[in-house]
Amino acid sequence: MGRGNFLIIILASLIIFASLNLIIFNQTFIVNKALDIQTMPTSNTDYSRFEVTSLSPTQILVTDENGNNTGFNPETGNVVKEIPNSIYSFEAAYADPSGKNPPPPPESGVYTVYIKSPSPTSFRVKVINDVGGLYSFAIYASDRNARTEFDLFENEKLTTEEHIYTFAYNPLAGKQIFSKTNFISTK
């Protein structure tokens, strides 16, 4: 068998294989059919959370209704963790493993305040950055059944020394989980 015939046989085999895959694909995956539906039982696990993330260099300070703070306190220059079941963390930006892009500056990353299983309350979110600087942050909130809502505040300009947002939070299932109730720009 000549080389040309061998290539024709290979090409014909690929066409048949592709045609069979298209036929199977059209019948199995494009037609949206369910063979079985299983409903998982409701658990007693509480998945509620209130989370704020910001791109560095912007830091955040979250205050609950009782005056407890978690985040970066600009008055003392220290990190505080007073809100029950809360953490404040920094996650550095990842470098491109392929090496095609330059590595990010060492201070690049994301600051996060995470509050697990909070009760219905209001949270104040204070944005900490240089006056005139741009900042971005996101709010993620989940109810007890893990239904999540989020809002993004992107490329906002810090026009005064303090930008403080207030959010109402409700972890009860079937309710609106959170909403922005106030914004204050002071000093």
MDAnalysis code that builds the backbone (N, CA, C; Angstrom):
import MDAnalysis as mda
import numpy as np

u = mda.Universe.empty(561, n_residues=187, atom_resindex=np.repeat(np.arange(187), 3), trajectory=True)
u.add_TopologyAttr("name", ["N", "CA", "C"] * 187)
u.add_TopologyAttr("resid", np.arange(1, 188))
u.add_TopologyAttr("resname", ["MET", "GLY", "ARG", "GLY", "ASN", "PHE", "LEU", "ILE", "ILE", "ILE", "LEU", "ALA", "SER", "LEU", "ILE", "ILE", "PHE", "ALA", "SER", "LEU", "ASN", "LEU", "ILE", "ILE", "PHE", "ASN", "GLN", "THR", "PHE", "ILE", "VAL", "ASN", "LYS", "ALA", "LEU", "ASP", "ILE", "GLN", "THR", "MET", "PRO", "THR", "SER", "ASN", "THR", "ASP", "TYR", "SER", "ARG", "PHE", "GLU", "VAL", "THR", "SER", "LEU", "SER", "PRO", "THR", "GLN", "ILE", "LEU", "VAL", "THR", "ASP", "GLU", "ASN", "GLY", "ASN", "ASN", "THR", "GLY", "PHE", "ASN", "PRO", "GLU", "THR", "GLY", "ASN", "VAL", "VAL", "LYS", "GLU", "ILE", "PRO", "ASN", "SER", "ILE", "TYR", "SER", "PHE", "GLU", "ALA", "ALA", "TYR", "ALA", "ASP", "PRO", "SER", "GLY", "LYS", "ASN", "PRO", "PRO", "PRO", "PRO", "PRO", "GLU", "SER", "GLY", "VAL", "TYR", "THR", "VAL", "TYR", "ILE", "LYS", "SER", "PRO", "SER", "PRO", "THR", "SER", "PHE", "ARG", "VAL", "LYS", "VAL", "ILE", "ASN", "ASP", "VAL", "GLY", "GLY", "LEU", "TYR", "SER", "PHE", "ALA", "ILE", "TYR", "ALA", "SER", "ASP", "ARG", "ASN", "ALA", "ARG", "THR", "GLU", "PHE", "ASP", "LEU", "PHE", "GLU", "ASN", "GLU", "LYS", "LEU", "THR", "THR", "GLU", "GLU", "HIS", "ILE", "TYR", "THR", "PHE", "ALA", "TYR", "ASN", "PRO", "LEU", "ALA", "GLY", "LYS", "GLN", "ILE", "PHE", "SER", "LYS", "THR", "ASN", "PHE", "ILE", "SER", "THR", "LYS"])
u.atoms.positions = np.array([
    [0.866, -1.158, 0.000],
    [0.000, 0.000, 0.000],
    [0.912, 1.221, 0.000],
    [0.594, 2.166, -0.903],
    [1.402, 3.371, -1.010],
    [1.086, 4.358, 0.113],
    [1.975, 5.316, 0.247],
    [1.827, 6.327, 1.296],
    [0.538, 7.133, 1.124],
    [0.166, 7.439, -0.112],
    [-1.056, 8.194, -0.378],
    [-2.299, 7.440, 0.070],
    [-2.351, 6.117, -0.197],
    [-3.488, 5.314, 0.234],
    [-3.585, 5.259, 1.759],
    [-2.435, 5.164, 2.431],
    [-2.401, 5.120, 3.890],
    [-2.993, 6.405, 4.477],
    [-2.615, 7.561, 3.897],
    [-3.142, 8.844, 4.375],
    [-4.647, 8.954, 4.133],
    [-5.124, 8.420, 3.008],
    [-6.561, 8.456, 2.714],
    [-7.321, 7.609, 3.726],
    [-6.789, 6.440, 4.084],
    [-7.445, 5.563, 5.060],
    [-7.479, 6.252, 6.431],
    [-6.371, 6.861, 6.826],
    [-6.319, 7.580, 8.113],
    [-7.335, 8.719, 8.107],
    [-7.371, 9.493, 7.017],
    [-8.297, 10.616, 6.918],
    [-9.745, 10.120, 6.964],
    [-10.059, 9.035, 6.257],
    [-11.422, 8.483, 6.260],
    [-11.796, 8.000, 7.656],
    [-10.847, 7.388, 8.359],
    [-11.111, 6.920, 9.728],
    [-11.413, 8.098, 10.651],
    [-10.651, 9.183, 10.513],
    [-10.893, 10.368, 11.338],
    [-12.268, 10.981, 11.056],
    [-12.669, 11.012, 9.781],
    [-13.979, 11.563, 9.430],
    [-15.093, 10.705, 10.027],
    [-14.970, 9.386, 9.926],
    [-15.983, 8.489, 10.501],
    [-16.038, 8.663, 12.016],
    [-14.860, 8.709, 12.655],
    [-14.800, 8.883, 14.110],
    [-15.457, 10.211, 14.521],
    [-15.145, 11.298, 13.796],
    [-15.722, 12.604, 14.107],
    [-17.234, 12.583, 13.894],
    [-17.691, 11.921, 12.830],
    [-19.130, 11.848, 12.562],
    [-19.860, 11.092, 13.664],
    [-19.272, 9.967, 14.108],
    [-19.896, 9.208, 15.192],
    [-19.948, 10.035, 16.470],
    [-18.864, 10.760, 16.750],
    [-18.856, 11.612, 17.942],
    [-19.916, 12.699, 17.859],
    [-20.100, 13.290, 16.683],
    [-21.127, 14.322, 16.532],
    [-22.518, 13.738, 16.732],
    [-22.755, 12.546, 16.172],
    [-24.056, 11.904, 16.335],
    [-24.310, 11.612, 17.817],
    [-23.330, 11.006, 18.462],
    [-23.481, 10.698, 19.888],
    [-23.620, 11.981, 20.694],
    [-22.783, 12.965, 20.377],
    [-22.830, 14.245, 21.113],
    [-24.204, 14.885, 20.975],
    [-24.739, 14.923, 19.763],
    [-26.045, 15.548, 19.547],
    [-27.145, 14.824, 20.302],
    [-27.067, 13.508, 20.371],
    [-28.124, 12.759, 21.033],
    [-27.971, 12.770, 22.546],
    [-26.744, 12.827, 23.029],
    [-26.530, 12.673, 24.463],
    [-26.449, 14.009, 25.192],
    [-25.733, 14.965, 24.651],
    [-25.417, 16.155, 25.421],
    [-26.190, 17.405, 25.027],
    [-26.474, 17.585, 23.760],
    [-27.159, 18.803, 23.363],
    [-28.637, 18.738, 23.730],
    [-29.244, 17.586, 23.600],
    [-30.623, 17.423, 24.030],
    [-30.593, 17.400, 25.558],
    [-31.280, 18.309, 26.163],
    [-31.205, 18.492, 27.605],
    [-32.221, 17.591, 28.296],
    [-31.818, 16.353, 28.585],
    [-32.695, 15.388, 29.226],
    [-32.081, 14.954, 30.545],
    [-32.912, 14.758, 31.520],
    [-32.442, 14.236, 32.804],
    [-32.970, 12.823, 32.964],
    [-32.084, 11.909, 33.289],
    [-32.493, 10.535, 33.510],
    [-32.958, 10.316, 34.934],
    [-32.455, 11.139, 35.843],
    [-32.790, 10.973, 37.249],
    [-32.571, 12.299, 37.959],
    [-33.404, 12.601, 38.924],
    [-33.231, 13.780, 39.757],
    [-33.249, 13.331, 41.201],
    [-32.249, 13.760, 41.932],
    [-32.180, 13.421, 43.347],
    [-32.197, 14.709, 44.154],
    [-33.033, 14.778, 45.126],
    [-33.090, 15.922, 46.017],
    [-32.370, 15.559, 47.298],
    [-31.401, 16.396, 47.649],
    [-30.639, 16.134, 48.856],
    [-31.419, 16.668, 50.056],
    [-31.377, 15.957, 51.160],
    [-32.095, 16.425, 52.346],
    [-31.466, 17.709, 52.888],
    [-32.284, 18.550, 53.479],
    [-31.796, 19.774, 54.101],
    [-30.976, 19.397, 55.323],
    [-29.845, 20.045, 55.473],
    [-28.994, 19.738, 56.618],
    [-29.168, 20.812, 57.686],
    [-28.652, 20.545, 58.850],
    [-28.681, 21.510, 59.935],
    [-27.428, 22.378, 59.952],
    [-26.582, 22.235, 58.950],
    [-25.350, 23.006, 58.880],
    [-25.669, 24.461, 58.563],
    [-25.012, 25.369, 59.255],
    [-25.186, 26.803, 59.027],
    [-24.064, 27.286, 58.118],
    [-24.398, 27.664, 56.886],
    [-23.417, 28.116, 55.909],
    [-23.343, 29.647, 55.839],
    [-23.961, 30.349, 56.758],
    [-24.006, 31.801, 56.660],
    [-22.629, 32.416, 56.847],
    [-22.403, 33.516, 56.099],
    [-21.142, 34.246, 56.191],
    [-21.323, 35.646, 55.649],
    [-20.448, 36.521, 56.088],
    [-20.334, 37.879, 55.544],
    [-18.857, 38.077, 55.256],
    [-18.533, 38.397, 54.013],
    [-17.133, 38.477, 53.603],
    [-16.910, 39.739, 52.787],
    [-15.806, 40.411, 53.074],
    [-15.402, 41.605, 52.331],
    [-13.999, 41.355, 51.812],
    [-13.774, 41.563, 50.518],
    [-12.445, 41.440, 49.941],
    [-12.068, 42.730, 49.238],
    [-10.792, 43.094, 49.322],
    [-10.315, 44.304, 48.649],
    [-8.975, 44.032, 47.998],
    [-8.738, 44.711, 46.893],
    [-7.441, 44.613, 46.225],
    [-6.451, 45.506, 46.953],
    [-5.246, 44.981, 47.184],
    [-4.232, 45.808, 47.821],
    [-3.864, 46.955, 46.877],
    [-3.502, 48.102, 47.377],
    [-3.128, 48.384, 48.752],
    [-4.302, 48.731, 49.665],
    [-5.519, 48.679, 49.151],
    [-6.686, 49.023, 49.963],
    [-6.890, 47.992, 51.066],
    [-6.981, 48.462, 52.296],
    [-7.300, 47.585, 53.415],
    [-8.691, 47.931, 53.917],
    [-9.234, 47.081, 54.774],
    [-10.606, 47.242, 55.228],
    [-10.699, 47.014, 56.729],
    [-11.689, 47.671, 57.307],
    [-12.017, 47.486, 58.720],
    [-13.522, 47.316, 58.792],
    [-13.965, 46.171, 59.299],
    [-15.396, 45.892, 59.432],
    [-15.763, 46.031, 60.907],
    [-16.877, 46.726, 61.166],
    [-17.362, 46.945, 62.530],
    [-18.778, 46.424, 62.633],
    [-19.065, 45.614, 63.684],
    [-20.432, 45.123, 63.883],
    [-21.225, 46.109, 64.740],
    [-22.501, 45.788, 64.998],
    [-23.382, 46.684, 65.762],
    [-22.916, 46.903, 67.200],
    [-22.107, 45.971, 67.718],
    [-21.615, 46.090, 69.095],
    [-20.311, 46.860, 69.194],
    [-19.819, 47.375, 68.065],
    [-18.565, 48.127, 68.070],
    [-17.323, 47.261, 67.952],
    [-17.493, 45.949, 67.749],
    [-16.345, 45.065, 67.548],
    [-15.796, 45.254, 66.138],
    [-14.471, 45.223, 66.013],
    [-13.807, 45.432, 64.727],
    [-13.004, 44.208, 64.316],
    [-12.931, 43.992, 63.011],
    [-11.993, 43.034, 62.429],
    [-11.451, 43.662, 61.159],
    [-10.123, 43.622, 61.024],
    [-9.466, 44.196, 59.855],
    [-8.274, 45.029, 60.264],
    [-7.948, 45.996, 59.436],
    [-6.811, 46.872, 59.688],
    [-7.292, 48.160, 60.347],
    [-6.771, 48.436, 61.537],
    [-7.136, 49.658, 62.259],
    [-6.126, 50.743, 61.887],
    [-6.541, 51.761, 61.116],
    [-5.595, 52.787, 60.671],
    [-5.092, 53.687, 61.812],
    [-5.846, 53.768, 62.897],
    [-5.424, 54.609, 64.027],
    [-4.247, 54.006, 64.777],
    [-4.194, 52.681, 64.881],
    [-3.108, 52.018, 65.595],
    [-2.085, 51.397, 64.649],
    [-2.468, 51.201, 63.372],
    [-1.594, 50.537, 62.419],
    [-1.522, 49.035, 62.629],
    [-2.455, 48.497, 63.417],
    [-2.468, 47.068, 63.734],
    [-3.690, 46.370, 63.153],
    [-3.579, 45.065, 63.026],
    [-4.712, 44.227, 62.634],
    [-5.465, 43.862, 63.903],
    [-6.798, 43.972, 63.861],
    [-7.629, 43.600, 65.006],
    [-8.591, 42.495, 64.598],
    [-8.967, 41.671, 65.572],
    [-9.922, 40.583, 65.343],
    [-10.813, 40.483, 66.577],
    [-11.851, 41.324, 66.614],
    [-12.748, 41.379, 67.769],
    [-14.118, 40.762, 67.480],
    [-14.538, 40.750, 66.227],
    [-15.846, 40.186, 65.874],
    [-15.771, 38.671, 66.039],
    [-16.714, 38.068, 66.777],
    [-16.689, 36.601, 66.955],
    [-16.700, 35.869, 65.607],
    [-15.950, 34.772, 65.544],
    [-15.859, 33.914, 64.352],
    [-15.380, 34.658, 63.109],
    [-14.435, 35.581, 63.282],
    [-13.942, 36.350, 62.147],
    [-12.444, 36.178, 61.975],
    [-11.993, 36.419, 60.749],
    [-10.567, 36.433, 60.458],
    [-10.283, 37.585, 59.507],
    [-9.052, 38.052, 59.515],
    [-8.564, 39.045, 58.548],
    [-7.300, 38.463, 57.953],
    [-7.234, 38.400, 56.636],
    [-6.085, 37.760, 56.005],
    [-5.664, 38.511, 54.750],
    [-4.439, 38.237, 54.331],
    [-3.894, 38.752, 53.082],
    [-3.427, 37.569, 52.258],
    [-3.851, 37.506, 51.016],
    [-3.400, 36.465, 50.096],
    [-2.652, 37.138, 48.956],
    [-1.375, 36.829, 48.845],
    [-0.532, 37.436, 47.813],
    [-0.985, 36.996, 46.426],
    [-0.757, 37.879, 45.447],
    [-1.084, 37.553, 44.058],
    [-0.166, 36.442, 43.576],
    [-0.695, 35.584, 42.722],
    [0.081, 34.475, 42.181],
    [0.920, 34.944, 41.001],
    [2.108, 34.389, 40.889],
    [2.951, 34.650, 39.729],
    [2.518, 33.732, 38.600],
    [2.739, 34.171, 37.373],
    [2.435, 33.368, 36.197],
    [3.408, 32.191, 36.151],
    [2.909, 30.938, 36.308],
    [3.830, 29.793, 36.339],
    [4.570, 29.566, 35.020],
    [4.026, 30.085, 33.922],
    [4.695, 29.892, 32.636],
    [5.889, 30.828, 32.490],
    [5.918, 31.902, 33.294],
    [7.005, 32.866, 33.206],
    [6.856, 33.838, 32.057],
    [5.745, 33.779, 31.322],
    [5.538, 34.684, 30.187],
    [5.251, 36.106, 30.645],
    [4.620, 36.248, 31.807],
    [4.312, 37.572, 32.349],
    [5.241, 37.859, 33.516],
    [5.556, 39.132, 33.712],
    [6.430, 39.458, 34.846],
    [5.711, 39.152, 36.167],
    [6.472, 38.823, 37.201],
    [5.835, 38.549, 38.487],
    [5.188, 39.808, 39.053],
    [4.092, 39.643, 39.800],
    [3.447, 40.822, 40.391],
    [4.326, 41.395, 41.501],
    [4.151, 42.682, 41.813],
    [4.898, 43.250, 42.938],
    [4.569, 42.487, 44.220],
    [5.509, 42.414, 45.167],
    [5.289, 41.615, 46.377],
    [4.072, 42.045, 47.190],
    [3.693, 43.305, 47.126],
    [2.559, 43.771, 47.920],
    [1.209, 43.561, 47.222],
    [1.202, 42.978, 46.022],
    [-0.044, 42.724, 45.292],
    [-0.790, 41.552, 45.924],
    [-2.105, 41.690, 45.986],
    [-2.905, 40.601, 46.512],
    [-4.276, 41.074, 46.943],
    [-4.897, 40.286, 47.823],
    [-6.266, 40.540, 48.260],
    [-6.338, 40.461, 49.783],
    [-6.940, 41.485, 50.392],
    [-7.244, 41.470, 51.824],
    [-8.670, 40.961, 51.987],
    [-8.907, 40.162, 53.017],
    [-10.236, 39.593, 53.241],
    [-10.605, 39.643, 54.718],
    [-11.834, 40.115, 54.989],
    [-12.460, 39.934, 56.302],
    [-13.542, 38.890, 56.094],
    [-13.483, 37.811, 56.868],
    [-14.437, 36.713, 56.755],
    [-15.095, 36.533, 58.121],
    [-16.427, 36.596, 58.154],
    [-17.174, 36.421, 59.401],
    [-18.107, 35.229, 59.205],
    [-17.885, 34.196, 60.005],
    [-18.652, 32.955, 59.888],
    [-19.866, 32.996, 60.807],
    [-21.001, 32.620, 60.279],
    [-22.259, 32.454, 61.012],
    [-22.672, 33.670, 61.840],
    [-22.662, 34.863, 61.226],
    [-23.124, 36.023, 61.997],
    [-24.644, 36.027, 62.144],
    [-25.122, 36.648, 63.197],
    [-26.561, 36.841, 63.407],
    [-27.028, 38.001, 62.535],
    [-28.346, 38.182, 62.377],
    [-28.822, 39.359, 61.649],
    [-28.278, 40.620, 62.321],
    [-27.662, 41.475, 61.535],
    [-26.996, 42.659, 62.083],
    [-26.692, 43.655, 60.969],
    [-26.041, 44.729, 61.324],
    [-25.489, 45.678, 60.359],
    [-23.979, 45.674, 60.500],
    [-23.299, 45.790, 59.378],
    [-21.845, 45.893, 59.376],
    [-21.444, 47.192, 58.703],
    [-20.479, 47.874, 59.312],
    [-19.868, 49.046, 58.673],
    [-18.554, 48.594, 58.067],
    [-18.335, 48.965, 56.822],
    [-17.105, 48.630, 56.118],
    [-16.370, 49.936, 55.840],
    [-15.213, 50.087, 56.471],
    [-14.382, 51.272, 56.278],
    [-13.277, 50.928, 55.290],
    [-13.156, 51.746, 54.245],
    [-12.142, 51.558, 53.212],
    [-10.916, 52.380, 53.602],
    [-9.746, 51.738, 53.600],
    [-8.519, 52.402, 54.021],
    [-7.547, 52.417, 52.848],
    [-7.268, 53.631, 52.371],
    [-6.355, 53.831, 51.247],
    [-5.908, 55.284, 51.289],
    [-4.968, 55.660, 50.432],
    [-4.534, 57.050, 50.360],
    [-5.615, 57.906, 49.710],
    [-5.799, 59.142, 50.219],
    [-6.760, 60.067, 49.620],
    [-6.361, 60.288, 48.165],
    [-7.347, 60.206, 47.280],
    [-7.109, 60.351, 45.848],
    [-6.854, 59.018, 45.154],
    [-6.606, 57.972, 45.936],
    [-6.350, 56.652, 45.354],
    [-7.637, 55.960, 44.954],
    [-7.531, 55.061, 43.998],
    [-8.678, 54.255, 43.581],
    [-8.729, 53.000, 44.441],
    [-9.936, 52.552, 44.715],
    [-10.089, 51.311, 45.467],
    [-11.212, 50.478, 44.879],
    [-11.113, 49.183, 45.128],
    [-12.148, 48.233, 44.719],
    [-12.345, 47.241, 45.858],
    [-13.589, 46.870, 46.101],
    [-13.860, 45.808, 47.071],
    [-15.158, 45.113, 46.698],
    [-15.307, 43.922, 47.245],
    [-16.510, 43.128, 46.976],
    [-17.072, 42.629, 48.295],
    [-18.393, 42.502, 48.336],
    [-19.101, 41.929, 49.480],
    [-19.715, 40.616, 49.014],
    [-19.481, 39.559, 49.779],
    [-20.118, 38.265, 49.554],
    [-20.863, 37.927, 50.840],
    [-22.108, 37.547, 50.712],
    [-22.885, 37.178, 51.890],
    [-23.724, 35.953, 51.564],
    [-23.757, 35.008, 52.499],
    [-24.530, 33.778, 52.313],
    [-25.515, 33.616, 53.450],
    [-26.670, 33.027, 53.127],
    [-27.621, 32.710, 54.188],
    [-27.269, 31.336, 54.764],
    [-28.073, 30.862, 55.678],
    [-27.778, 29.596, 56.359],
    [-27.784, 28.395, 55.419],
    [-28.482, 28.521, 54.283],
    [-28.543, 27.428, 53.314],
    [-27.522, 27.582, 52.193],
    [-26.593, 28.517, 52.327],
    [-25.489, 28.752, 51.390],
    [-25.897, 29.513, 50.133],
    [-27.103, 30.071, 50.079],
    [-27.461, 30.935, 48.948],
    [-26.641, 32.206, 49.105],
    [-25.938, 32.606, 48.050],
    [-24.977, 33.703, 48.136],
    [-25.387, 34.879, 47.261],
    [-25.194, 36.075, 47.790],
    [-25.362, 37.314, 47.036],
    [-24.035, 38.062, 47.112],
    [-23.763, 38.906, 46.103],
    [-22.547, 39.707, 46.162],
    [-22.769, 41.048, 45.487],
    [-21.892, 41.983, 45.820],
    [-21.902, 43.301, 45.183],
    [-20.453, 43.731, 45.039],
    [-20.166, 44.427, 43.962],
    [-18.813, 44.850, 43.648],
    [-18.759, 46.364, 43.574],
    [-17.787, 46.942, 44.236],
    [-17.539, 48.380, 44.202],
    [-16.171, 48.548, 43.557],
    [-16.151, 49.007, 42.312],
    [-14.939, 48.943, 41.515],
    [-14.482, 50.333, 41.084],
    [-13.174, 50.575, 41.229],
    [-12.533, 51.823, 40.820],
    [-13.196, 53.051, 41.424],
    [-13.532, 52.943, 42.699],
    [-14.047, 54.089, 43.435],
    [-12.855, 54.965, 43.821],
    [-13.063, 56.282, 43.890],
    [-11.979, 57.185, 44.245],
    [-12.172, 57.661, 45.679],
    [-11.137, 57.519, 46.486],
    [-11.181, 57.966, 47.878],
    [-11.000, 59.478, 47.879],
    [-12.109, 60.204, 48.020],
    [-12.085, 61.662, 47.923],
    [-11.838, 62.348, 49.263],
    [-12.066, 61.627, 50.345],
    [-11.801, 62.150, 51.682],
    [-11.035, 61.084, 52.455],
    [-10.718, 61.347, 53.703],
    [-9.935, 60.394, 54.479],
    [-10.689, 59.114, 54.788],
    [-12.017, 59.175, 54.853],
    [-12.782, 57.980, 55.215],
    [-13.966, 57.776, 54.285],
    [-14.081, 56.572, 53.782],
    [-15.284, 56.123, 53.086],
    [-15.808, 54.954, 53.894],
    [-17.024, 55.102, 54.411],
    [-17.624, 54.065, 55.245],
    [-18.966, 53.664, 54.642],
    [-19.110, 52.378, 54.391],
    [-20.350, 51.815, 53.860],
    [-21.024, 51.033, 54.985],
    [-22.349, 51.071, 55.023],
    [-23.099, 50.281, 55.995],
    [-23.980, 49.291, 55.240],
    [-23.956, 48.039, 55.709],
    [-24.721, 46.968, 55.077],
    [-25.579, 46.268, 56.119],
    [-26.851, 46.067, 55.790],
    [-27.733, 45.245, 56.620],
    [-27.542, 43.807, 56.172],
    [-27.417, 42.895, 57.140],
    [-27.178, 41.481, 56.843],
    [-28.224, 40.628, 57.535],
    [-28.776, 39.644, 56.792],
    [-29.773, 38.738, 57.347],
    [-29.529, 37.326, 56.818],
    [-29.096, 36.391, 57.681],
    [-28.798, 35.038, 57.218],
    [-30.003, 34.107, 57.120],
    [-31.215, 34.588, 57.432],
    [-32.387, 33.719, 57.413],
    [-32.733, 33.341, 55.982],
    [-32.979, 32.077, 55.744],
    [-33.279, 31.565, 54.410],
    [-34.538, 32.224, 53.859],
    [-34.498, 32.537, 52.570],
    [-35.657, 33.111, 51.906],
    [-35.755, 34.622, 52.026],
    [-34.838, 35.258, 52.698],
    [-34.840, 36.717, 52.858],
    [-33.726, 37.306, 51.999],
    [-33.790, 38.634, 51.795],
    [-32.662, 39.306, 51.154],
    [-31.489, 39.214, 52.116],
    [-30.358, 38.743, 51.635],
    [-29.235, 38.457, 52.518],
    [-28.546, 39.741, 52.983],
    [-28.295, 40.669, 52.069],
    [-27.690, 41.925, 52.501],
    [-28.073, 43.045, 51.556],
    [-27.951, 44.258, 52.059],
    [-28.203, 45.440, 51.240],
    [-27.383, 46.599, 51.788],
    [-26.954, 47.467, 50.889],
    [-26.231, 48.663, 51.311],
    [-27.257, 49.651, 51.837],
    [-27.066, 50.112, 53.077],
    [-28.044, 51.020, 53.667],
    [-27.514, 52.446, 53.780],
    [-26.182, 52.633, 53.699],
    [-25.649, 53.971, 53.890],
    [-24.225, 54.057, 53.349],
    [-23.836, 55.279, 52.980],
    [-22.459, 55.573, 52.598],
    [-22.098, 56.929, 53.197],
    [-20.945, 56.980, 53.860],
    [-20.501, 58.222, 54.487],
    [-19.081, 58.522, 54.012],
    [-18.849, 59.758, 53.620],
    [-17.523, 60.224, 53.264],
    [-17.187, 61.343, 54.238],
    [-16.180, 61.133, 55.115],
    [-15.896, 62.107, 56.156],
    [-14.445, 62.565, 56.143],
    [-14.185, 63.588, 56.935],
    [-12.883, 64.238, 57.159],
    [-12.435, 64.969, 55.976],
])
